[in-house]
Amino acid sequence: MGKAQREKGKRGERELANLLKDHGYNCRRGQQYCGTNGDADVVGLPGIHIECKRVERLNLEDAMRQAIDDTEAEKLPFSEEIYPAVFHRRNRGSWLVTMRLDDWMNLYREWDAGRQLDGG
């Protein structure tokens, strides 16, 4: 990967972290402090391992595999569930999120259960 691509990736990570901050989450680039492999690209969204891709041509299967592998390496016994997700966007495009269906359904069930408790 060339320097320009790496810089674009870093800009994408900062952009995503700032967007998540706008939504109330204290997020930052994950590798800015330690730079170890396996870290999430953006940290601060509880329960989500973020693989951030800011490219025109994305191999989504490879990106998702990387997120899954990193999440497996990150898991600790008796820890909360961590869901792998790929956050991605093209130039002039909107940010999209890709997750496994089972993981998305688990998150949706949790949200729906909370909504039911709130009388919603």
Residue pairs with C-beta under 8 A, 6 or more apart in sequence:
5 55
8 54
8 55
9 52
9 53
9 54
9 55
10 29
11 54
12 52
12 53
12 54
12 89
13 29
13 30
13 31
13 41
13 42
13 52
13 54
14 29
15 54
16 27
16 41
16 42
16 50
16 52
16 87
16 95
17 27
17 28
17 29
17 42
17 44
18 27
19 95
20 27
20 42
20 44
20 45
21 27
25 44
25 45
26 44
27 42
27 43
27 44
27 45
28 42
28 43
28 44
29 41
29 42
29 43
30 39
30 40
30 41
30 42
30 43
30 50
31 39
31 41
38 70
38 73
38 74
39 70
40 48
40 49
40 50
40 51
40 70
40 74
41 50
41 51
41 52
42 50
42 52
42 87
43 50
46 80
47 80
47 81
47 82
47 83
48 82
48 83
48 84
48 85
49 67
49 70
49 71
49 74
49 82
49 83
49 84
49 85
50 67
50 85
50 87
51 63
51 64
51 66
51 67
51 70
51 84
51 85
51 86
51 87
52 86
52 87
52 88
53 63
53 86
53 87
53 88
53 89
54 88
54 89
55 88
55 90
56 90
56 91
58 88
60 86
60 88
60 98
63 86
63 88
63 98
64 84
64 86
64 98
64 100
67 84
67 85
67 86
68 84
68 100
70 84
71 82
71 83
71 84
74 82
75 82
81 106
83 99
83 100
83 103
83 106
83 107
84 99
84 100
84 103
85 97
85 98
85 99
85 103
86 97
86 98
86 99
87 95
87 96
87 97
88 95
88 96
88 97
88 98
89 95
89 96
99 107
